[in-house]
Amino acid sequence: MKNDILLVEDDASLAASLEQVLSLTGYNVTVATDGEAGLERARAGSFAVVVTDFRLPRLSGLELVKQIYAANQRMPIILMTAHGCAELAIEATKLGAYDYLLKPFEMGDLLAMIADGIAQSASFADPVATCDEQIPSTLVGESGVMQAIYKEIGRVAATSTGVLIQGESGTGKELVARAIWRHSKRAAKPFIAVNCTAIPETLVESEMFGHERGSFTGAEARRVGQFEQAHGGTLFLDEIGDMTLQTQAKLLRVLQERTIRRLGGREAISIDVRVIAATHRDLAAAMREKHFREDLFYRLSVACIRLPPLRDRAEDIPKMVHHFLGLHSAEMGIPTPQIQKEAMEFLQGQPWPGNVRELENAVRRALLVRPGYPIRLSDVRCAMAFGVRATAKHEVSLATLVRENLGRAARGESVRVYAEMLGIMERELFLEAIKLARGNQVQAARWLGISRLTLRHRLRSLGFDGLTLKAQN
């Protein structure tokens, strides 16, 4: 049994090659050419490892993983796939796959994975329920570091333990938290996100635990707190590292006792909430400096996920750019444009201190430069000139931007430099005003010194209609 491998692969040529290499390595290989045949052999025999393709006749690779794992949770299953998206990676791990390989792969990687699966088979987790597909995942990337993140999400989603997500601002910590929730047994229950920095210290108890009518001046009605709202589901505490020590103590007590008491109330209310916390701060340093409680840290961090900064996975940028182009083109009601090679290389060469959030903002700004047209290097530079500072290699100022656009006119590539530059400035000005006013057009118009009617007309003519007439986060 220790050397017996079940290979499920419908491509005869690939199956023969894999069988030959595995046999030469010392394994006894049984081959099945479709999903149902693979399931029958898995149920009838005893195998050290199952290696299966994702796309199979009669029964998909994911369904095969699910059914084999339900019958034998200690049998490692390795899924081979050419599709490295986040949803597949998380779903495969959640349903019981020990690991997966992206095609094309090196045989050495498969052999190492098989050996490791045999050695670590006792550590498999239980499968969990399917996820709620109403909220789509926007985790994007196929790099090795992101594949590891997807696997970790699948593993922790199968449990009800606390999770601490660490990473720089803008890396997508809330997206990871939502992915864990969506793939967990609590997916049908609420997901409540709380920004810990946005709650004044005086209102923490009221916001998180609720209050009774008359408990303080202005409490005209009972308020149900965020813990109660999340009952049965998941509470996401963003920027937990910014909580005061006093609030940390209150949170720790709730996590230990699993009860809350509304402000001004006498009744202890039992709660069933999974807490996922996130921070961009170094909590180890904060604990050394006595700014964060060790007991709370260990309570929150039963499982830890560390998100890499965007600069450490530049190979994911093209896929993310195309994702954001499609997303924001749809919001603007325009066709999704192509992006020129030079523009993409420019984006990949940036340090992105604001990470994914900053990249998304740059793509959105580039779309606004020339809505519907192919995105050029000069368009991206326009977007970057009004956003984040570029690297020294690609540093660009407003004066440089003017010279570049005048140069295009001199070469006969444009005859509308004046209109284009004014349009860029106006779009940026209105976009920032609307964002700062959180969608309040009256306030934005007052700051700009124009009437609300003029603002509405200019927004519509600049292509902002439907995009920025709603509050922006």
C-alpha positions as CSV (number, residue, x, y, z in Angstrom):
1,M,0.0,0.0,0.0
2,K,2.9,2.4,0.8
3,N,4.0,2.4,-2.8
4,D,0.6,2.1,-4.5
5,I,-0.5,5.2,-6.5
6,L,-3.8,5.7,-8.2
7,L,-3.4,8.0,-11.3
8,V,-6.6,9.4,-12.8
9,E,-5.9,11.0,-16.2
10,D,-7.9,10.9,-19.4
11,D,-5.0,12.1,-21.6
12,A,-3.4,8.8,-22.7
13,S,-0.1,10.3,-23.6
14,L,0.3,12.2,-20.3
15,A,-0.9,9.2,-18.4
16,A,1.7,6.9,-20.0
17,S,4.5,9.4,-19.3
18,L,3.5,9.8,-15.7
19,E,3.1,6.1,-15.2
20,Q,6.5,5.4,-16.6
21,V,8.3,8.0,-14.4
22,L,6.4,6.9,-11.2
23,S,7.1,3.3,-11.9
24,L,10.8,4.0,-12.4
25,T,10.8,5.8,-9.1
26,G,9.5,2.6,-7.4
27,Y,5.8,3.2,-7.2
28,N,3.1,0.7,-8.3
29,V,0.8,2.7,-10.5
30,T,-2.9,2.0,-11.2
31,V,-4.3,4.1,-14.0
32,A,-8.0,5.2,-14.5
33,T,-9.0,7.2,-17.5
34,D,-12.1,8.9,-16.2
35,G,-13.6,10.2,-12.9
36,E,-16.0,7.4,-12.2
37,A,-13.5,4.7,-12.9
38,G,-11.1,6.5,-10.6
39,L,-13.7,6.6,-7.9
40,E,-14.4,2.8,-8.2
41,R,-10.7,1.9,-8.0
42,A,-10.2,4.3,-5.0
43,R,-13.1,2.6,-3.2
44,A,-11.9,-0.9,-4.1
45,G,-8.2,-0.6,-3.4
46,S,-5.9,0.9,-0.8
47,F,-3.6,3.6,-2.2
48,A,-0.8,5.7,-0.6
49,V,-1.7,8.6,-2.8
50,V,-4.3,9.6,-5.5
51,V,-3.1,11.8,-8.3
52,T,-5.9,13.2,-10.5
53,D,-6.5,15.7,-13.3
54,F,-9.1,18.5,-12.8
55,R,-10.9,18.0,-16.1
56,L,-12.1,14.4,-16.4
57,P,-15.0,12.7,-18.3
58,R,-18.0,11.5,-16.3
59,L,-16.9,12.9,-13.0
60,S,-14.9,16.1,-12.4
61,G,-11.6,16.2,-10.5
62,L,-13.2,18.3,-7.7
63,E,-16.1,15.8,-7.3
64,L,-13.6,13.0,-7.3
65,V,-11.6,14.7,-4.5
66,K,-14.8,15.3,-2.5
67,Q,-16.0,11.7,-2.8
68,I,-12.7,10.0,-2.1
69,Y,-12.0,12.3,0.8
70,A,-15.4,11.6,2.3
71,A,-14.7,7.9,2.2
72,N,-11.0,8.1,3.4
73,Q,-9.8,11.3,5.0
74,R,-6.2,9.9,5.4
75,M,-5.6,9.3,1.7
76,P,-3.6,12.2,0.2
77,I,-5.2,13.5,-3.1
78,I,-3.1,15.6,-5.5
79,L,-5.0,17.6,-8.1
80,M,-3.4,18.5,-11.4
81,T,-4.8,21.6,-13.1
82,A,-4.0,24.2,-15.7
83,H,-6.3,26.7,-13.9
84,G,-4.7,28.4,-11.0
85,C,-7.5,30.7,-9.9
86,A,-8.1,31.5,-6.2
87,E,-11.6,29.8,-6.2
88,L,-10.3,26.5,-7.5
89,A,-7.3,26.5,-5.2
90,I,-9.5,27.2,-2.1
91,E,-12.2,24.8,-3.2
92,A,-9.8,21.9,-3.8
93,T,-8.1,22.4,-0.5
94,K,-11.5,22.8,1.3
95,L,-12.9,19.6,-0.2
96,G,-9.9,17.6,1.0
97,A,-7.2,17.8,-1.6
98,Y,-3.8,17.5,0.0
99,D,-2.2,19.7,-2.6
100,Y,-2.4,20.7,-6.3
101,L,0.0,21.2,-9.2
102,L,-0.3,23.8,-11.9
103,K,0.4,22.6,-15.4
104,P,2.9,22.5,-16.8
105,F,5.0,21.2,-13.8
106,E,8.3,19.6,-13.2
107,M,8.2,15.9,-12.4
108,G,10.5,16.6,-9.4
109,D,7.7,18.7,-7.9
110,L,5.2,15.9,-8.3
111,L,7.5,13.3,-6.8
112,A,8.3,15.6,-3.8
113,M,4.6,16.3,-3.3
114,I,3.8,12.6,-3.4
115,A,6.5,11.8,-0.8
116,D,5.4,14.6,1.4
117,G,1.7,13.6,1.2
118,I,2.5,10.1,2.3
119,A,4.6,11.4,5.2
120,Q,2.0,14.0,6.3
121,S,-1.3,12.2,5.6
122,A,-2.3,12.2,9.3
123,S,-2.6,16.0,9.3
124,F,-5.6,16.3,6.9
125,A,-8.5,18.5,7.9
126,D,-12.3,17.7,7.7
127,P,-14.2,18.9,4.7
128,V,-16.6,21.9,5.1
129,A,-19.8,23.0,3.5
130,T,-20.0,24.7,0.1
131,C,-19.7,28.5,0.0
132,D,-22.2,31.2,-0.7
133,E,-21.6,32.4,-4.3
134,Q,-23.5,35.7,-4.0
135,I,-20.3,37.6,-3.1
136,P,-17.6,36.9,-5.7
137,S,-14.0,36.6,-4.8
138,T,-11.7,39.3,-6.0
139,L,-8.5,37.5,-4.9
140,V,-6.4,37.5,-8.1
141,G,-3.0,36.0,-8.7
142,E,-1.3,32.7,-9.7
143,S,2.2,33.3,-8.2
144,G,3.6,30.7,-5.9
145,V,3.1,32.9,-2.8
146,M,-0.6,33.4,-3.7
147,Q,-1.1,29.7,-4.3
148,A,0.2,29.1,-0.8
149,I,-2.3,31.7,0.5
150,Y,-5.2,30.0,-1.2
151,K,-4.3,26.6,0.3
152,E,-4.0,28.2,3.7
153,I,-7.5,29.8,3.3
154,G,-8.9,26.3,2.4
155,R,-7.3,24.8,5.5
156,V,-8.5,27.4,8.0
157,A,-11.9,27.6,6.4
158,A,-12.5,24.0,7.4
159,T,-12.2,24.9,11.1
160,S,-13.8,27.4,13.5
161,T,-10.6,28.7,15.0
162,G,-9.6,32.3,15.3
163,V,-7.5,33.7,12.4
164,L,-5.0,36.6,12.4
165,I,-4.3,38.1,9.0
166,Q,-1.1,40.2,8.8
167,G,0.1,42.3,5.9
168,E,0.8,45.8,4.7
169,S,-2.1,48.2,4.1
170,G,-3.8,47.5,0.8
171,T,-2.7,43.8,0.4
172,G,-6.3,42.5,0.6
173,K,-6.7,41.4,4.2
174,E,-10.5,41.8,4.2
175,L,-10.7,39.8,0.9
176,V,-8.9,37.0,2.6
177,A,-11.3,37.2,5.6
178,R,-14.3,37.1,3.3
179,A,-12.9,34.1,1.4
180,I,-12.4,32.2,4.7
181,W,-16.0,33.0,5.6
182,R,-17.4,32.1,2.2
183,H,-15.8,28.7,2.3
184,S,-16.6,28.0,5.9
185,K,-19.6,26.3,7.6
186,R,-20.7,29.8,8.6
187,A,-21.1,31.0,5.1
188,A,-24.9,31.2,5.4
189,K,-24.6,33.4,8.5
190,P,-23.6,37.1,8.7
191,F,-20.1,38.5,7.9
192,I,-19.7,41.7,9.9
193,A,-16.7,43.9,9.2
194,V,-15.5,46.3,11.8
195,N,-12.8,48.9,11.3
196,C,-11.3,49.2,14.8
197,T,-9.7,52.6,14.1
198,A,-13.1,54.1,13.1
199,I,-14.8,53.6,16.5
200,P,-14.1,56.4,19.1
201,E,-13.0,55.0,22.4
202,T,-16.2,56.4,24.1
203,L,-18.4,54.4,21.7
204,V,-16.6,51.1,21.6
205,E,-18.8,49.2,24.1
206,S,-22.0,50.6,22.4
207,E,-20.8,49.7,18.9
208,M,-19.4,46.2,19.7
209,F,-21.7,45.1,22.5
210,G,-24.8,47.2,22.1
211,H,-26.7,49.3,24.6
212,E,-30.1,49.5,26.2
213,R,-32.4,52.5,25.9
214,G,-31.5,55.2,28.4
215,S,-28.1,53.7,29.2
216,F,-26.5,57.1,28.4
217,T,-27.4,60.5,27.1
218,G,-28.7,60.1,23.6
219,A,-29.5,56.4,23.9
220,E,-33.1,56.7,22.8
221,A,-33.5,53.1,21.7
222,R,-31.9,49.7,22.2
223,R,-28.9,49.1,19.9
224,V,-27.8,45.6,18.9
225,G,-24.0,45.5,18.8
226,Q,-21.7,44.0,16.2
227,F,-21.1,40.8,18.2
228,E,-24.9,40.1,18.3
229,Q,-25.3,41.0,14.6
230,A,-22.6,38.4,13.8
231,H,-24.1,35.7,15.9
232,G,-23.7,32.3,14.2
233,G,-21.4,33.9,11.6
234,T,-18.1,35.7,11.4
235,L,-16.8,39.0,12.9
236,F,-13.9,40.6,11.1
237,L,-11.9,43.0,13.2
238,D,-9.8,45.1,10.9
239,E,-6.7,46.9,12.2
240,I,-6.8,45.1,15.6
241,G,-3.3,46.5,16.3
242,D,-4.8,50.0,16.7
243,M,-7.1,49.0,19.6
244,T,-6.4,50.6,22.9
245,L,-5.4,48.4,25.8
246,Q,-8.7,49.1,27.5
247,T,-10.7,47.9,24.5
248,Q,-8.4,44.9,24.1
249,A,-9.2,43.8,27.7
250,K,-13.0,44.0,27.0
251,L,-12.6,42.0,23.8
252,L,-10.5,39.4,25.5
253,R,-13.2,38.9,28.1
254,V,-15.8,38.4,25.5
255,L,-13.7,35.9,23.6
256,Q,-13.0,33.9,26.8
257,E,-16.6,33.9,28.2
258,R,-18.4,33.9,24.8
259,T,-21.0,36.2,26.3
260,I,-21.7,39.9,26.1
261,R,-23.6,42.4,28.1
262,R,-25.2,45.4,26.5
263,L,-24.3,48.7,28.0
264,G,-26.8,49.5,30.7
265,G,-28.1,45.9,30.6
266,R,-28.1,43.2,33.2
267,E,-28.6,40.1,31.0
268,A,-25.5,38.1,29.9
269,I,-26.1,37.2,26.2
270,S,-24.5,34.1,24.8
271,I,-22.8,34.5,21.4
272,D,-21.4,32.1,18.8
273,V,-19.1,34.1,16.7
274,R,-15.9,33.3,14.8
275,V,-13.5,36.2,15.1
276,I,-11.0,36.9,12.2
277,A,-8.6,39.8,13.0
278,A,-6.3,41.7,10.7
279,T,-3.5,44.2,11.2
280,H,-0.7,45.9,9.3
281,R,1.3,46.4,12.5
282,D,4.1,44.3,13.9
283,L,2.2,42.8,16.9
284,A,5.4,41.1,18.2
285,A,7.0,44.6,18.6
286,A,3.7,46.0,20.0
287,M,3.7,43.2,22.7
288,R,7.3,43.9,23.6
289,E,6.4,47.6,24.0
290,K,3.3,46.7,26.1
291,H,1.0,48.2,23.5
292,F,-0.7,44.9,22.7
293,R,-1.8,42.2,25.1
294,E,-0.1,38.8,24.7
295,D,-3.1,36.9,26.0
296,L,-5.3,38.5,23.3
297,F,-2.7,37.8,20.6
298,Y,-2.6,34.1,21.4
299,R,-6.4,34.0,21.6
300,L,-6.7,35.6,18.1
301,S,-3.8,33.9,16.3
302,V,-4.7,30.2,16.5
303,A,-4.1,30.3,12.8
304,C,-2.0,33.0,11.0
305,I,-2.0,34.1,7.4
306,R,0.7,36.6,6.2
307,L,-0.1,38.4,3.0
308,P,2.9,39.4,0.8
309,P,3.2,42.9,-0.5
310,L,2.5,43.4,-4.2
311,R,6.2,44.2,-4.9
312,D,7.0,40.6,-4.0
313,R,4.6,39.2,-6.6
314,A,5.0,41.4,-9.6
315,E,4.2,38.4,-11.9
316,D,0.6,38.7,-10.7
317,I,0.3,42.3,-11.9
318,P,-0.8,41.6,-15.5
319,K,-3.7,39.4,-14.4
320,M,-4.7,41.9,-11.8
321,V,-4.6,44.8,-14.3
322,H,-6.9,43.0,-16.7
323,H,-9.2,42.1,-13.8
324,F,-9.5,45.8,-12.7
325,L,-9.8,47.0,-16.3
326,G,-12.8,44.7,-16.8
327,L,-14.3,45.6,-13.4
328,H,-14.1,49.4,-13.8
329,S,-15.0,49.4,-17.5
330,A,-18.2,47.7,-16.6
331,E,-18.9,50.4,-13.9
332,M,-18.2,53.1,-16.4
333,G,-20.3,51.5,-19.1
334,I,-17.5,51.3,-21.7
335,P,-15.9,48.4,-23.5
336,T,-12.9,46.9,-21.7
337,P,-9.8,48.3,-23.5
338,Q,-6.5,46.6,-24.3
339,I,-3.3,47.8,-22.6
340,Q,-0.1,48.2,-24.5
341,K,3.0,46.2,-23.6
342,E,5.0,49.2,-22.5
343,A,2.3,50.4,-20.2
344,M,2.1,46.9,-18.5
345,E,5.9,46.8,-18.1
346,F,5.7,50.3,-16.5
347,L,3.2,49.0,-14.0
348,Q,5.2,45.9,-13.2
349,G,8.2,48.1,-12.5
350,Q,6.6,50.2,-9.8
351,P,7.1,49.5,-6.0
352,W,3.4,50.0,-5.1
353,P,3.7,51.0,-1.4
354,G,-0.1,51.1,-1.3
355,N,-0.2,47.5,-2.7
356,V,-3.2,46.1,-4.5
357,R,-5.4,49.0,-3.6
358,E,-3.0,51.5,-5.1
359,L,-2.7,49.4,-8.3
360,E,-6.5,49.3,-8.7
361,N,-6.7,53.1,-8.2
362,A,-4.0,53.6,-10.9
363,V,-5.9,51.4,-13.4
364,R,-9.1,53.3,-12.7
365,R,-7.4,56.6,-13.2
366,A,-5.8,55.3,-16.5
367,L,-9.3,54.4,-17.7
368,L,-10.5,57.9,-17.0
369,V,-7.7,59.5,-19.1
370,R,-9.2,58.2,-22.4
371,P,-12.3,56.1,-21.7
372,G,-12.7,53.2,-24.1
373,Y,-9.4,53.6,-25.9
374,P,-6.3,51.3,-25.7
375,I,-4.2,52.3,-22.7
376,R,-0.8,53.6,-23.6
377,L,2.3,54.3,-21.5
378,S,1.5,58.0,-21.5
379,D,-2.0,57.3,-20.2
380,V,-0.6,55.2,-17.3
381,R,1.9,58.0,-16.6
382,C,-1.0,60.5,-16.5
383,A,-2.7,58.3,-13.9
384,M,0.5,57.9,-11.9
385,A,1.3,61.6,-12.0
386,F,-1.9,62.4,-10.1
387,G,-1.7,59.4,-7.8
388,V,1.3,57.8,-6.2
389,R,4.9,58.7,-6.9
390,A,6.7,56.6,-9.5
391,T,10.0,54.9,-9.0
392,A,13.2,56.8,-9.8
393,K,13.4,54.8,-13.0
394,H,10.0,55.9,-14.2
395,E,9.6,59.2,-12.2
396,V,7.2,61.5,-13.9
397,S,6.1,65.0,-13.0
398,L,3.3,67.2,-14.3
399,A,5.8,69.1,-16.4
400,T,7.1,65.9,-17.9
401,L,3.6,64.9,-18.7
402,V,3.0,68.2,-20.5
403,R,6.2,67.8,-22.5
404,E,5.3,64.2,-23.5
405,N,1.8,65.2,-24.7
406,L,3.2,68.2,-26.6
407,G,5.8,65.8,-28.1
408,R,2.9,63.6,-29.3
409,A,1.4,66.6,-31.0
410,A,4.7,67.5,-32.6
411,R,4.9,64.0,-34.1
412,G,1.3,64.3,-35.4
413,E,-0.1,61.7,-32.9
414,S,-2.5,64.2,-31.4
415,V,-4.2,67.5,-32.3
416,R,-6.1,67.9,-29.0
417,V,-3.4,68.3,-26.4
418,Y,-5.1,71.3,-24.8
419,A,-8.4,69.6,-24.4
420,E,-6.8,66.3,-23.3
421,M,-4.7,68.0,-20.5
422,L,-7.7,70.0,-19.3
423,G,-9.8,66.9,-19.3
424,I,-7.2,65.0,-17.2
425,M,-7.0,67.8,-14.7
426,E,-10.8,68.2,-14.5
427,R,-11.4,64.5,-14.1
428,E,-8.9,64.3,-11.3
429,L,-10.2,67.4,-9.5
430,F,-13.8,66.2,-9.7
431,L,-12.9,62.6,-8.7
432,E,-11.0,63.7,-5.6
433,A,-13.8,66.1,-4.6
434,I,-16.5,63.5,-4.9
435,K,-14.3,61.0,-3.0
436,L,-13.5,63.4,-0.2
437,A,-17.2,64.4,0.1
438,R,-18.1,60.6,0.2
439,G,-20.5,61.1,-2.7
440,N,-22.2,64.2,-1.4
441,Q,-22.5,66.4,-4.5
442,V,-23.7,69.5,-2.7
443,Q,-20.6,69.4,-0.5
444,A,-18.3,68.7,-3.4
445,A,-19.8,71.5,-5.5
446,R,-19.4,74.0,-2.6
447,W,-15.7,73.1,-2.2
448,L,-15.2,73.5,-6.0
449,G,-17.0,76.9,-6.0
450,I,-19.5,75.8,-8.6
451,S,-23.2,74.9,-8.6
452,R,-24.5,71.4,-8.0
453,L,-26.1,71.5,-11.5
454,T,-22.8,72.4,-13.1
455,L,-21.1,69.6,-11.2
456,R,-23.6,67.0,-12.3
457,H,-23.3,68.2,-15.9
458,R,-19.5,68.1,-15.9
459,L,-19.5,64.6,-14.2
460,R,-21.8,63.3,-16.8
461,S,-19.8,64.8,-19.7
462,L,-16.5,63.4,-18.3
463,G,-17.9,59.9,-18.0
464,F,-18.3,59.8,-14.3
465,D,-22.1,59.3,-14.4
466,G,-22.8,56.1,-12.5
467,L,-19.3,55.8,-11.2
468,T,-18.8,58.6,-8.8
469,L,-22.3,59.7,-8.1
470,K,-22.3,57.1,-5.3
471,A,-20.1,57.3,-2.2
472,Q,-16.6,55.9,-2.7
473,N,-14.7,54.1,0.0
